[in-house]
Amino acid sequence: MEWGLMWFDDTVGRPLEAKVSRAAMHYHRKFGQPPTLCFVHPAAKNGTDQVEGVQVETLKTIGPNCLWIGVGEASRQQKRSAGGTSPSGGRKRRKVEHPLQGEDQA
């Protein structure tokens, strides 16, 4: 996953499944497509591998009570090959060149 939504939920007693579900709903509302991947702190994972179609994996650099949720690379590749749009609304990134690049600078 190249980028995603960082979600913080320190609600005591709320299970990981509920936290992932809430983050997924917010992601879907914000970006117009459902997420497929969520990274959590290793101590947060309680044996849950998937929540409502979102794969849950651990990452040491994710802080406690934080979730990094977005679309995994495999899902992005499938959407591109099927003609779907990205969360950026189908906008393509383009390389911006410096105005003086390639000119003879004497």
Helices and strands as residue ranges (DSSP letters): E 5-8, H 16-31, E 37-40, E 50-51, E 54-58, E 66-70, H 73-81
